[in-house]
Amino acid sequence: MASVETGLRLSKLALVINSFLAAIKIAAGIVGNSYVLIADGIESTADIFSSVVVWGGLRVAVIPPDENHPYGHGKAESLASITVSMLLLGAALLIAVQSVREIMTPHQAPHWFTLPVLLLVIVIKETMFRLAFKAGSSIESTALKSDAWHHRSDALTSAAAFVGITIALIGGPGYESADDWAALLACGVIAWNGFRLLRAAMDEIMDATVAPDTVAAVRRLAAGVDGVIDIEKCRIRKVGLHLSLDIHVVVDGDLSVRRGHEIAHLVKDQLLASQHRINDVTVHIEPAQPRGVASKTG
């Protein structure tokens, strides 16, 4: 299973790779007369900043709670994800505007040597996507998964550019703007991913509930503790890399306060030891209703 340290190392690696690829693509685009490659390089420049943001967000998110932040610093990870998503949307808009300008301006077809450059980019960025997304999924990092999709968007843009340039070279006169149309098409993919990731990050900031499967699994774990009769409420939210929850457990109403307190601790320990990356649990004890008395729970 990946760790936060793995995510931090991947962010540093992405910083180096994006810097290298941005320089290569912009230079090849200028020399090879391909605006789509230049635009791809500009998008990689934005990737440099996004990698820095993700790295910083992860570093802050793992800082333990303190006097001023008793609930920890996990929201920094969600804020980093929002920033990266906005960068994706901004890159899509920038490339779209410039692609339209290039389509409306007559220019020469790109040179053939831009194709090997694009193949190299596709392989590298798809590999980075798979590594970053696997690590992000393992530690439940929205920021790292957003950065992974930044890599995938770069690979898709490069793939579209490869197709566009190939069409321009094969088609000859009249097809010079094929790579610009390809760049415009890729913008739609980038914008869609940016919006999807932004929505997920905003849900975390707004404390939206987690997936129903996770809620059901947590309820089953708590219900399996000795002394627990039922689960009344279970509210779970994602805070950075971890989950925080409030759970109401129903116990025998004739138990002593001490025994009810012991059951609450058993429930908390069970949930904290689970595989769901839970780091904060508040357990409320509710007495079971006597038979024949309607429940007022909600």
CORBEL-V424317 format. One line per field, one symbol per residue. ss: DSSP state (h for helix, s for strand, l for the rest). A space follows every 50 residues. Layout:
ss: ???
This chain:
ss: lllhhhhhhhhhhhhhhhhhhhhhhhhhhhhlllhhhhhhhhhhhhhhhh hhhhhhhhhhhlllllllllllllhhhhhhhhhhhhhhhhhhhhhhhhhh hhhhlllllllllhhhhhhhhhhhhhhhhhhhhhhhhhlllhhhhhhhhh hhhhhhhhhhhhhhhhhhhhhllllllhhhhhhhhhhhhhhhhhhhhhhh hhhhhlllsllhhhhhhhhhhhhllllllssssssssssllsssssssss slllllhhhhhhhhhhhhhhhhlllllsssssssssslllllllllll
